Amino acid sequence: MAPQPEAAAREEIDLLLTQAGWAVQSMAQANLHAALGVAIREFPLNPGHGFADYLLYVDGKACGVIEAKRQGTPLRGVEPQSERYAQGLPATLPAWARPLPFLYESTGVETHFTNGQDPAPRSRSVFAFHRPEMLAQWLKLLPLVTATSTGEPAPLAANSSPATVLARLQHMPELVTEWGDFKLWPAQITAIRNLEASLALNKPRALIQMATGSGKTFTAISFIYRLIKYAGARRVLFLVDRGNLGRQTKKEFDAYVSPYNNFKFGEEYIVQHLSSNQLDTTARVCISTIQRVFSMLKGRELAEEDDERGMAQVEGLFRDPEPIAYNPRFPIETFDLIVTDEAHRSIYNLWRQVLEYFDAHLVGLTATPNRQTFGFFNQNLVMEYGHEQAVADGVNVNYDVYRIRTEVTEA
């Protein structure tokens, strides 16, 4: 006999929690110290608040709730229910904060999450549940804003949280546009400032359109550097179309000299070009093809020649889009930010799953967006800099088209 719809949803939720490192328990067997993260089913709350489908404990203190619903239930309408549960914890029980800061709504197929520690909390869709270690890092925050002797925000430690990233984005130091040999074009300045403003508003996706040859990669390295150094981004994934473009991008990161302290990027932060399925967990920037990340999530090796092909060529090897399942080796919180170059190619079918697997802000770079690209990035075009404007500004040169006949082509 098949389980009832909500019971089936709870079976999927139990599996997802277990895969993410949670110890799932009933009230009768509850042991808050069985693991760092414990999820207790059907937990009774204060009178009038009912039962939490799951009460989440981290390091022995309550920190969040999960509201379980049958598959197909619109989760947007469930948020007030989980908010009510978060306010109903009995006063005699230990908690990290009241109301509880972490709220999930889930059908086992679809999951929404709200981080109450964000400056302006918003519900967002997540692929699975965060690991207890991630919630522990969010809970044990350093002060959100500390200052250096110069009055600027101090750089954050590598274990800082997205909540801190959002808070720090409200207090970013002024962008340095020119210093020694370092100089940003006006379009690059606008792109960086507009992107930081978009991220500060907690918009999940942003698109930068810049003409080929106008410095997209240098712009990206500049804002990635600032987000790591001043906003506390823990790790950034930079996606490229082919392996040779990854090597070229790694050289550009290595050559980047900070206008804030004259150090090269690689002297301050580890930058990894993924040429295998081994992620360097100490790297602050990981450069990879999207097909390699897909293979990592699927738990398979990627042939070297497939890493050197473009997305469109590799996608042709798969007749049907293969669904991605949760992979405990790569939790959804692995990256805080994903930057995808050639964004107009990476948002379809097979590859879209990679972008939506991680609980990260998405930034797209492209010279040639289309309607689908605008739609995927929620119409949030933070910079538009076309070829004509780049030519007018003297950044690019114009072109002429010539037809040349040769004996080879004619024969």
Residue, then its C-alpha position, 0 to 999 in steps of 0.5 A: m500500500a502506497p504511503q499517503p501524500e504527506a507521509a511520502a513527502r516526509e520520507e523524501i524530507d527525511l532522506l534529504l536531511t540525512q544526506a545533508g548530515w542531520a540526525v532525524q529523530s522522533m520525540a520518543q528517541a530525541n537526543l539533542h547531542a547525537a550529532l551536531g544537527v538534530a531534526i526532531r519530528e512532530f515537536p509540540l510547541n506552545p499552546g495555540h502554535g500546534f506541532a512543528d513537523y521538524l524542529l531543528y537543533v544545532d549544537g544542542k539549541a533550537c534554531g529552525v523549523i521545517e513545515a512539510k507539505r504534500q507534493g504539489t502544494p504551493l509553498r509561498g502560501v505556507e510561509p506564515q505557518s512556518e513563521r508561526y511555528a518559529q515563534g512558538l518554542p516553549a520558553t524553557l527550551p534552549a534556542w539560539a534566538r527567538p523567534l527561530p531564525f531558519l525557516y524551511e517549507s518543503t514537499g521533498v521535491e521543492t524546498h523554500f528557505t528563509n534566513g532570518q539573520d539576513p538584513a531583509p529576509r526573503s524566502r528563496s528556493v533551494f535544491a536541498f537542506h543546508r548542512p548543520e555546519m553551515l547553520a552553525q557558522w551562520l549562528k556563531l557570527l562575528p559582529l556584522v560591522t567592524a572597522t579598521s583603523t582607517g574606518e573601512p570595513a574589515p575583511l571577513a574570515a573565510n567562514s563568514s556567512p551569506a547573512t554577513v555578506l548581505a550586511r557588509l554590502q551595505h558598508m562597502p568601501e568606495l570603489v578605487t577606479e584608478w591607482g598606479d597602472f590600475k584603471l577601470w573604464p567608465a563602463q566597468i565602474t558602472a557595472i561594478r557599482n550597479l552589481e553591488a547595489s543589486l546584491a545589496l538588495n538581495k536580488p538573486r540574479a544579475l546580468i552584465q552585458m558587455a561587448t566582446g573586448s571591453g573587459k568583461t573578465f577584468t570587470a568580473i575579477s574586480f568585483i569578485y575581489r571586492l566581494i571576497k575581501y570586503a563582503g566576506a564571500r567564502r567561495v566563488l565559482f567562475l564558469v567558462d565555456r571551455g577548458n582553454l578559456g579556464r586556463q586563460t581566466k586563471k592567468e588573468f586572476d593571477a595577473y590582477v593587482s589589487p588597487y587597495n594593497n598592491f598584492k596580486f590576487g593569488e598572493e591573497y587568495i587561492v584560485q583553483h582551475l578545476s582540471s579534475n573532480q577534486l575541489d580545493t576547499t581552501a580556494r576562494v575562487c574555483i574556475s571550471t567548465i560547467q560540464r565539469v561541475f555537472s560531472m562532479l555532481k553526477g559523481r563521474e569523471l569527465a574526459e579531458e577532450d570533453d572539458e575542451r569542448g564548448m557547452a553546446q558541443v558537450e550537451g549534444l552527447f546527452r539525448d535527454p537532460e539528465p536530472i541532478a540529485y543531491n550529492p553530499r560531497f558538494p553541499i548546496e552552500t559550497f559557493d556564495l556566488i556563481v559567475t557564468d561567462e557566456a551566460h546566454r549558453s549556460i541557462y538551458n536544459l542540462w546546464r541550468q540544473v548546475l546553476e540552480y543546484f547551489d544556494a548562491h547568487l548568480v551573475g551572468l556575463t555575456a556580449t549577446p543576450n537574448r530574450q531567454t537570457f533576460g528571463f532567466f536573470n529576472q530582467n535584472l540587467v545591471m549593465e548594458y554596454g554594446h559594441e557600438q558604444a564601445v567603439a564610440d568610447g574608443v574601447n573597441v575598434n570597428y570592423d569591415v567585412y571582406r569576401i576573399r576568394t581562394e582556389v581552395t574555397e572555390a574548388 
